[in-house]
Amino acid sequence: MSDDFHEGARSGHPEDICPLCHVPGCIIASDFKAMGTHRVKFCLACRHVSDNGHDKGPIDVHEEES
């Protein structure tokens, strides 16, 4: 059962390349295998989310002022 589900995240790894803008090392990748394999990437360069290489839309970033 442990082979059926795996997840992890990393940020800034040089092998992680955005499938949309092709900038390396600027994404957080999450791989998991539950009801199919998904690779969700959040690119900080183009600010888009991709799921298995397909664009899922822009990241909406809100920063609170302190």
C-alpha positions in Angstrom: 0.0 0.0 0.0 2.9 2.4 0.6 3.8 2.3 -3.1 0.3 3.6 -4.0 0.8 7.0 -2.4 3.9 9.2 -2.4 4.2 12.9 -2.0 6.9 15.4 -1.6 7.8 19.0 -2.2 10.9 20.9 -2.9 11.8 24.5 -3.9 14.5 25.8 -6.0 15.9 22.5 -7.2 17.8 23.0 -10.5 16.2 19.9 -12.1 12.7 21.3 -11.5 11.9 23.2 -14.7 8.6 24.9 -15.3 6.7 23.3 -18.2 5.2 26.6 -19.2 8.0 29.2 -19.1 10.9 26.7 -18.9 12.7 28.5 -16.1 14.7 26.0 -13.9 15.0 26.0 -10.1 12.1 28.3 -9.3 9.3 26.0 -8.7 7.9 23.9 -5.9 7.0 20.4 -7.2 4.6 18.0 -5.6 4.3 14.5 -6.9 1.6 12.2 -5.6 -0.1 9.0 -6.7 -3.7 8.8 -5.6 -6.3 8.1 -8.3 -3.6 8.5 -10.9 -0.2 10.3 -10.9 -0.1 14.1 -10.6 2.8 16.4 -10.7 1.7 19.8 -9.5 4.1 22.7 -10.0 3.9 26.2 -8.8 6.2 28.5 -10.8 7.4 31.6 -9.0 8.8 33.0 -12.3 5.7 33.0 -14.5 3.4 32.7 -11.5 1.3 29.8 -12.9 0.2 26.4 -11.7 0.6 23.3 -13.8 -0.8 19.8 -13.3 1.0 17.1 -15.3 2.3 19.9 -17.6 -1.1 21.5 -18.2 -1.7 25.1 -17.3 -4.2 25.4 -14.5 -4.1 29.2 -14.2 -2.2 32.0 -12.5 -1.1 32.1 -8.9 -2.9 34.9 -7.0 -0.4 36.3 -4.5 -1.6 38.5 -1.7 0.9 39.9 0.7 -0.3 41.4 4.0 1.3 44.6 5.2 2.6 44.5 8.7 
